[in-house]
Amino acid sequence: MQGKHFLITALVGLAAFAGGFLLANNLNRSETNRLRSEIETSKNTAPATSGSQTGVLLSDEEIDAKIAEADSNPENLQFQKGLGVALYRYGAMRQDVAVIDKALKILERAHQLDPKDPELLTTLGNAHFDIGYFGKDNDAFARARGFYEAALTSRPDNVELITDLALTYYLQQPPDLEKAASQFERSLAKDPKHEKTLQFYIQTLIKQNKKEKASEELARLREANPKNPSLAELTELVNDAQVR
């Protein structure tokens, strides 16, 4: 949930607080394919077995060995950053909070070495976001917001970052719909056809009882991509809201 930015590849639990709407891939981070390539490359130098989600499953021993290597060379920014980002992506693709926690230690060390690096800020935000989502942890969402806001100082027009910031408000319990809507609108001001933003903005509007506005945004999503896979379910949600 760039953006994804979250790699969250299967948000089955999202249906519980998204009006029954299952968004299986809407919070994927744009780094998924890159990580997949990195892990495939690693098969040439380290043993691995097939995994059901990524195609490659790294053992705890392999992961811990790389972390130990990072611990022994704490001032090497590029090593800390490279390992932390790759480990986060792997943990997020596998939806493994324990691996994400391990990645956080490395990412935070790299962040101390370079506090303004926008990729590190974004990845730290994504890691805390995922922990917040999987662990239903509002404090983790708040930490994610801090990193996203810091990243936005150097990437103010990054729509994925703004949308993920909005999602921290939308997904917290209870959701802060006003703040979520404000950030979704900020994102759409930069990219009026951004599909992920439109999908969650429509759901936010439904929750706010803003049925006419939700219908208008649904029409915008349909215009942006008539084949968007969420259209049927979102249309049903909007129609149900108008009936009530």
Helices and strands as residue ranges (DSSP letters): G 12-17, H 32-42, H 60-71, H 77-93, H 97-113, H 118-135, H 138-152, H 159-171, H 177-190, H 195-207, H 211-224, H 231-243
